[in-house]
């Protein structure tokens, strides 16, 4: 049985490794982690590991290990939730500063304005 991860490649990753790319170092491995929150795709986090250089410490030369991949997945989940929460926070702020019936500003908006 073949490893599917070895045969799949992203078009943007192949483009980034092209000679005309601003990335000077050849990449040895990359990871594309989709940012999904609340059933919506928010973006992709693209990480690449460059070829080991002789002056790098041993920990840097090992590339994208399974531990690093799990860390990236956890970070991506947190970033995706934070991005998905931004519109919700904005909606809550609007609802807390406006009257729902008349859509006029309320006392809370006045207090925020006076503080500013």
BAVEX-468398 format. One line per field, with one value per residue: residue number from 1; residue in three letters; x, y, z of N, C-alpha, C in turn. Coordinates in steps of 0.1 Angstrom, whole numbers. Each point is the difference from the previous one (the first is absolute). Layout:
// BAVEX-468398
i <- NUM,...
aa <- Ala,...
n_u <- X,...
n_v <- Y,...
n_w <- Z,...
ca_u <- X,...
ca_v <- Y,...
ca_w <- Z,...
c_u <- X,...
c_v <- Y,...
c_w <- Z,...
// end
This chain:
// BAVEX-468398
i <- 1,2,3,4,5,6,7,8,9,10,11,12,13,14,15,16,17,18,19,20,21,22,23,24,25,26,27,28,29,30,31,32,33,34,35,36,37,38,39,40,41,42,43,44,45,46,47,48,49,50,51,52,53,54,55,56,57,58,59,60,61,62,63,64,65,66,67,68,69,70,71,72,73,74,75,76,77,78,79,80,81,82,83,84,85,86,87,88,89,90,91,92,93,94,95,96,97,98,99,100,101,102,103,104,105,106,107,108,109,110,111,112,113,114,115,116
aa <- Unk,Unk,Unk,Unk,Unk,Unk,Unk,Unk,Unk,Unk,Unk,Unk,Unk,Unk,Unk,Unk,Unk,Unk,Unk,Unk,Unk,Unk,Unk,Unk,Unk,Unk,Unk,Unk,Unk,Unk,Unk,Unk,Unk,Unk,Unk,Unk,Unk,Unk,Unk,Unk,Unk,Unk,Unk,Unk,Unk,Unk,Unk,Unk,Unk,Unk,Unk,Unk,Unk,Unk,Unk,Unk,Unk,Unk,Unk,Unk,Unk,Unk,Unk,Unk,Unk,Unk,Unk,Unk,Unk,Unk,Unk,Unk,Unk,Unk,Unk,Unk,Unk,Unk,Unk,Unk,Unk,Unk,Unk,Unk,Unk,Unk,Unk,Unk,Unk,Unk,Unk,Unk,Unk,Unk,Unk,Unk,Unk,Unk,Unk,Unk,Unk,Unk,Unk,Unk,Unk,Unk,Unk,Unk,Unk,Unk,Unk,Unk,Unk,Unk,Unk,Unk
n_u <- 9,-3,9,-13,5,7,-12,-6,-3,3,-8,-5,1,-5,-9,-1,1,-7,9,-11,-2,-6,-5,11,-4,6,-13,1,-8,-13,-7,-11,-3,-12,-4,-6,-10,-9,7,9,4,10,8,13,6,10,6,13,7,9,8,5,3,13,-4,-11,-6,2,-6,6,10,-8,-4,-11,2,-4,9,8,-4,1,12,3,-5,6,11,-1,-3,10,8,-5,0,12,4,-6,7,8,-7,1,12,2,-7,6,11,-4,-3,12,2,-8,-10,-5,-8,7,10,-5,11,5,-3,1,-6,-9,-1,0,-9,-6,2,-4
n_v <- -12,10,9,3,3,-11,-4,5,10,11,6,7,-12,-6,9,-2,-12,7,0,4,-8,9,-13,3,-5,-11,-3,-6,7,-1,9,-4,9,-6,13,-9,7,-6,-10,10,0,3,-11,1,-7,6,-11,5,-11,8,-2,-10,10,0,13,-8,3,-11,7,9,-8,-4,12,-4,-2,-12,2,5,-11,-7,6,-2,-12,-1,5,-8,-10,5,1,-11,-4,5,-5,-11,3,5,-5,-11,3,3,-11,-6,6,-3,-13,1,6,-8,8,-12,8,10,-9,7,8,-8,-2,-13,3,7,-9,-9,8,2,-12,-1
n_w <- 0,-8,4,2,12,-3,-5,11,-9,6,-8,11,5,-11,0,13,-5,-8,-10,-5,10,9,3,6,12,-5,-1,12,8,-1,7,-6,9,-4,0,8,0,8,-6,2,-12,9,-3,-4,9,-7,4,-1,-2,2,-10,8,8,-3,0,-3,12,7,10,-7,-1,10,-3,-8,12,5,10,-9,-7,12,2,-12,0,12,-6,-11,8,7,-11,-4,12,2,-12,3,11,-8,-10,7,3,-13,-3,9,-5,-12,4,6,-12,-5,-1,4,7,5,3,11,2,9,13,-3,-12,7,9,-10,-5,12,2,-12
ca_u <- -9,8,-3,-6,7,11,-4,-8,8,-8,5,8,13,9,3,9,13,6,12,-3,-6,9,6,13,4,-9,-8,0,-14,-9,-13,-12,-10,-12,-6,-15,-8,-14,-4,4,15,4,13,10,13,10,13,9,13,11,11,9,13,10,2,-12,0,-5,-14,-5,3,-8,-12,-13,-2,-14,-3,-1,-13,-11,0,-5,-15,-5,0,-9,-13,-2,-1,-12,-10,2,-5,-14,-6,1,-13,-10,3,-5,-15,-3,3,-11,-12,1,0,-12,-14,-5,-13,2,13,8,10,-5,9,13,8,4,11,12,4,5,13,9
ca_v <- 12,12,11,11,13,2,2,13,12,12,9,11,-5,-2,14,7,-7,3,8,15,3,8,-8,-4,-13,-11,-6,-15,-5,10,-4,9,-3,8,6,-2,4,1,-5,9,1,14,2,-10,4,-7,0,-8,-2,1,-10,3,7,-5,8,0,-10,-13,0,8,-8,-12,2,0,-13,-2,9,13,0,1,14,9,-2,7,15,4,0,12,12,-1,4,15,7,-2,7,15,6,-2,11,13,0,2,14,9,-2,6,15,5,-4,-9,5,12,0,12,-3,0,6,-6,6,13,-2,-3,12,10,-5,2
ca_w <- 0,-1,9,-7,2,-9,-14,-2,1,-3,-11,5,5,-11,-5,10,-1,-13,0,-1,13,8,10,-6,4,-4,11,0,4,2,6,-2,10,-2,11,-1,12,-1,-13,-10,-3,2,-7,1,6,-8,7,-7,7,-10,1,11,-3,9,12,8,11,-3,1,-11,-12,-1,-9,6,7,4,11,-5,-8,9,5,-11,0,11,-2,-11,6,8,-9,-8,9,2,-12,-1,11,-3,-4,11,10,-6,1,14,3,-6,7,14,0,-8,4,-11,-6,-7,-5,4,10,14,11,-1,-10,5,10,-7,-7,9,4,-11
c_u <- 9,-5,-6,6,12,-3,-8,9,-10,6,8,13,10,4,11,14,6,12,-3,-6,10,6,13,4,-10,-7,1,-13,-9,-13,-10,-11,-12,-5,-15,-6,-14,-5,4,15,4,13,8,12,10,13,9,13,11,10,9,13,10,2,-12,1,-7,-16,-7,0,-10,-12,-13,-3,-15,-4,-2,-13,-12,-1,-6,-15,-7,0,-10,-15,-3,-1,-13,-12,0,-6,-15,-8,0,-14,-10,3,-5,-15,-4,2,-11,-13,0,0,-12,-13,-5,-12,2,13,8,10,-6,10,14,9,4,12,13,6,6,14,11,4
c_v <- 12,11,11,13,2,3,13,12,12,8,11,-4,-2,14,6,-6,3,9,15,4,8,-8,-6,-14,-11,-6,-15,-5,12,-6,11,-4,9,6,-1,4,1,-5,8,0,14,3,-12,5,-9,1,-9,-1,0,-11,4,7,-5,8,0,-10,-13,0,7,-9,-11,1,0,-14,-1,9,14,2,1,13,10,-2,7,15,4,0,12,12,0,4,15,8,-1,8,15,5,-2,11,13,0,2,15,9,-2,6,15,6,-6,-9,4,12,1,13,-4,1,6,-6,7,14,-1,-3,12,10,-5,2,14
c_w <- 0,9,-8,2,-9,-14,-2,1,-3,-11,5,6,-12,-6,9,-2,-14,1,0,13,8,11,-6,4,-5,11,-1,3,2,6,-3,10,-2,13,-1,14,-3,-14,-12,-2,0,-7,2,6,-7,7,-9,8,-11,2,11,-5,10,13,9,11,-5,0,-11,-13,-2,-9,8,6,3,11,-5,-8,9,7,-10,0,12,-1,-10,6,9,-8,-7,10,3,-12,-1,11,-3,-4,12,11,-5,1,15,5,-5,7,14,0,-8,6,-11,-7,-10,-8,3,10,14,9,0,-10,4,10,-8,-8,9,5,-11,-2
// end
